Amino acid sequence: MAAVVRDKHIVRRLALTLVMIMLGAVMIIPLFWMISTSFKTQAEVFTSPIQWLPSRLNWDAHRKVWFGRLSFINYYKNSLKITMSAVVGATCFGAMAAYGFSRIRFRGRDLLFGLYLVMMMVPPQVLFVPKFIMFDWANIYNTHWALILPGMFTIIGVFYMRQYFLTLPKELSEAAFIDGAGHFTIFFRIFLPLAKPTLATFAILDFTWNWNNYEDALVFLISERLFTVPLGLNNFILEYSIDYPGMMAAAAASIVPIIVVFLFGQRYIIAGLVSSAVKG
């Protein structure tokens, strides 16, 4: 009987492994096609049947991306500046707000947090006009501050880190209060060190979102010298055609920071997701 149960378990694991391999292949095929197309000529992109590999490596598109008139170097600098500033701000402010909603008791705390979460249901597109008016009044329209300042405050970050803080024993903060520590001391010396995996996970996810932020950059930036990487991809859409090899080369260059950040932080993502399970 035990052998039958063990065999069924092995079969289920093999079936699950095969399904995951197939799903992984489905995810990899578009990435492979993008990289392959970046080394093709314009004519090879439209060959039928599909030519998966270029006849020869054509580096023209990559040279155009990095060293041509539409160099991505400036776009990279702008995206890094905006993304890093927004991630640092969102992580710091989100952690402090999460601590307040999870450990500091004040009248109407839960109601206020509920209203805060309700804002997640408001589509971002609805806020474009009010934000445009406010940024124009504050004289930060068509500046990187129009993307950095809103990026420093995220509802999902506060919710995510609050759920982790709720899992920490109350005895930690109670013992610190008995020793004479205040909220700032408890937050910086006890809670933050324990929340490193959660903070790193949120920072990685927030980095990805800000790096790929297209709509806000499209609406609030009009000077080409301020453009970010997603806006730079539009330069390969010509008047009567699309430079597909150039666009794919630019897209391949744009995902490099995300891959690097993920490879360095994947262990934090796993640890953070496990440790911050939602507490009812």
C-alpha positions in Angstrom: 0.0 0.0 0.0 2.8 2.4 0.9 4.5 1.6 -2.4 1.3 2.5 -4.4 1.0 5.8 -2.5 4.6 6.6 -3.2 4.3 5.8 -6.9 1.2 8.0 -7.2 3.1 10.8 -5.5 6.0 10.4 -7.9 3.6 10.4 -10.9 1.9 13.6 -9.6 5.3 15.3 -9.2 6.4 14.3 -12.7 3.1 15.6 -14.2 3.4 18.9 -12.3 7.1 19.2 -13.4 6.1 18.7 -17.0 3.3 21.2 -16.8 5.7 23.8 -15.2 8.2 23.1 -18.0 5.6 23.7 -20.7 4.4 26.9 -19.0 8.1 28.1 -18.6 8.6 27.5 -22.4 5.5 29.5 -23.2 7.0 32.4 -21.1 10.4 32.1 -22.7 9.3 32.0 -26.3 8.4 35.7 -26.5 11.7 36.7 -24.8 13.6 34.5 -27.3 11.8 36.0 -30.2 12.5 39.5 -29.0 16.3 38.8 -28.7 16.4 37.0 -32.0 14.5 39.8 -33.8 17.0 42.4 -32.5 19.7 40.7 -34.6 17.7 40.4 -37.8 17.3 42.7 -40.7 13.9 44.4 -41.3 13.2 41.9 -44.2 13.9 38.8 -42.1 11.3 39.9 -39.5 8.5 39.3 -42.0 9.7 36.1 -43.6 7.2 33.3 -43.9 7.4 30.7 -42.4 8.8 32.3 -39.3 12.6 32.5 -39.2 13.4 31.9 -35.6 17.1 32.6 -36.0 18.8 35.3 -38.0 20.9 34.2 -41.0 23.7 36.2 -39.5 24.1 38.4 -36.4 23.2 41.9 -37.4 24.4 44.4 -34.8 23.1 47.5 -36.5 20.0 47.8 -34.3 22.1 47.5 -31.1 24.5 50.1 -32.3 21.6 52.4 -33.1 20.2 51.9 -29.6 23.4 52.7 -27.7 25.5 54.9 -30.1 23.0 56.4 -32.6 21.2 59.6 -32.6 18.5 58.1 -30.4 21.0 56.9 -27.8 19.4 55.1 -24.8 22.1 56.2 -22.4 20.3 59.4 -21.5 17.0 57.4 -21.2 18.7 55.0 -18.9 20.1 57.8 -16.7 16.6 59.3 -16.4 14.9 56.0 -15.6 17.5 55.1 -13.0 17.2 58.5 -11.3 13.4 58.3 -11.2 13.2 54.7 -10.2 15.8 54.7 -7.5 14.4 57.9 -5.9 10.8 56.6 -6.0 11.8 53.1 -4.6 13.9 54.6 -1.7 11.0 57.0 -0.8 8.3 54.4 -1.1 10.2 51.9 1.0 11.0 54.4 3.8 7.6 56.1 4.0 5.7 52.8 3.4 7.5 51.1 6.3 6.8 54.0 8.7 3.1 54.2 7.7 2.9 50.4 8.0 4.3 50.5 11.5 1.9 53.2 12.5 -1.2 51.3 11.2 0.0 48.0 12.9 1.5 49.1 16.2 0.3 52.6 17.2 -3.3 52.7 18.6 -5.2 55.8 17.8 -8.9 56.7 17.3 -10.2 55.7 13.9 -7.1 53.8 12.9 -8.8 50.8 11.3 -11.4 53.0 9.6 -8.6 55.2 8.2 -6.7 52.2 6.9 -9.9 50.9 5.3 -10.4 54.2 3.5 -6.7 54.1 2.5 -7.2 50.6 0.9 -10.4 51.8 -0.9 -8.2 54.1 -2.9 -6.7 51.1 -4.6 -9.9 50.7 -6.5 -9.6 54.1 -8.1 -8.1 53.7 -11.6 -4.9 55.6 -12.0 -6.1 57.1 -15.3 -8.9 58.9 -13.3 -6.2 60.9 -11.5 -4.3 62.2 -14.6 -6.3 65.5 -14.9 -6.2 66.4 -11.1 -2.5 65.5 -11.0 -1.8 67.6 -14.1 -3.5 70.6 -12.6 -1.7 70.1 -9.3 1.7 69.6 -10.9 1.3 72.6 -13.1 0.3 74.7 -10.1 3.4 73.4 -8.2 5.6 74.1 -11.2 6.9 70.5 -11.4 5.1 69.6 -14.6 7.6 68.4 -17.3 10.1 67.6 -14.6 11.2 64.3 -13.1 9.6 65.3 -9.8 6.2 64.7 -11.4 7.1 61.0 -11.4 9.3 60.8 -8.3 6.9 62.4 -5.8 3.8 60.2 -6.5 6.0 57.1 -6.7 7.2 57.7 -3.1 3.7 56.9 -1.7 2.2 53.5 -2.6 -0.9 51.9 -1.0 0.2 48.4 -1.8 3.5 48.9 -0.1 1.9 50.1 3.1 -0.5 47.2 3.1 2.2 44.6 2.3 4.5 45.7 5.1 1.7 46.2 7.6 0.7 42.6 7.1 4.3 41.6 8.0 4.5 43.8 11.1 1.2 42.2 12.3 2.9 38.8 12.4 5.6 40.0 14.8 4.9 39.2 18.5 3.5 42.1 20.5 5.9 41.1 23.3 8.7 42.6 21.3 7.4 46.1 21.4 6.0 45.7 24.9 9.4 44.7 26.3 11.0 47.6 24.5 8.4 50.0 26.0 9.2 48.6 29.5 12.9 49.3 28.8 12.1 52.9 28.1 12.2 52.8 24.2 9.9 55.0 22.2 8.2 54.2 18.9 11.1 55.5 16.8 13.6 53.4 18.6 11.4 50.3 18.3 10.8 50.9 14.6 14.4 51.5 13.6 16.2 49.1 16.0 13.8 46.2 16.2 11.2 46.2 13.4 13.3 47.3 10.5 16.1 44.7 11.0 13.5 42.0 11.2 11.7 43.2 8.1 14.7 43.1 5.8 13.3 40.4 3.5 9.9 42.1 3.3 11.5 45.5 2.6 13.8 44.0 -0.1 10.8 42.2 -1.7 8.8 45.3 -1.9 11.7 47.4 -3.2 12.3 44.9 -6.0 8.6 44.8 -7.0 8.4 48.6 -6.8 11.6 49.0 -8.9 10.0 46.9 -11.6 6.8 48.9 -11.6 8.6 52.3 -11.7 11.0 51.2 -14.4 8.2 50.1 -16.6 6.0 53.1 -15.9 4.9 54.4 -19.3 1.6 56.2 -18.8 2.8 58.7 -16.2 5.9 59.5 -18.2 3.9 59.9 -21.3 1.4 62.4 -19.7 3.8 64.4 -17.5 7.0 64.6 -19.6 7.2 66.5 -22.9 10.9 67.3 -23.2 12.8 64.5 -25.0 15.9 65.1 -22.7 13.7 64.0 -19.8 12.3 60.8 -21.4 12.6 57.5 -19.7 13.3 54.1 -21.3 9.6 53.2 -22.0 9.1 56.5 -23.8 12.4 55.9 -25.7 10.8 52.9 -27.4 8.4 55.1 -29.2 11.3 56.5 -31.2 11.4 53.3 -33.3 7.8 53.9 -34.5 8.4 55.7 -37.7 5.9 57.7 -39.8 5.0 54.9 -42.2 6.6 51.9 -40.6 8.1 50.4 -37.5 11.7 49.6 -37.0 11.2 46.2 -35.4 14.8 45.2 -35.0 15.6 48.6 -33.4 12.5 48.3 -31.1 13.4 44.8 -30.1 17.0 45.8 -29.4 15.8 48.7 -27.2 13.3 46.4 -25.4 16.1 43.8 -24.8 18.3 46.6 -23.3 15.4 47.9 -21.2 14.9 44.5 -19.4 18.5 44.1 -18.3 18.2 46.2 -15.0 15.0 44.2 -14.1 16.8 40.9 -14.7 19.8 42.0 -12.7 17.7 43.2 -9.8 15.7 40.0 -9.8 18.7 37.7 -9.9 20.3 39.5 -6.9 17.0 39.7 -4.9 15.1 36.5 -5.7 16.0 34.9 -2.4 14.5 38.0 -0.7 11.3 37.7 -2.7 10.8 34.1 -1.6 11.6 34.8 2.0 9.4 38.0 2.0 6.4 36.3 0.5 6.6 33.4 3.0 7.1 35.7 6.0 4.4 38.2 5.1 1.4 35.9 4.7 -1.8 37.8 5.2 -3.0 37.7 8.8 -6.7 37.8 9.4 
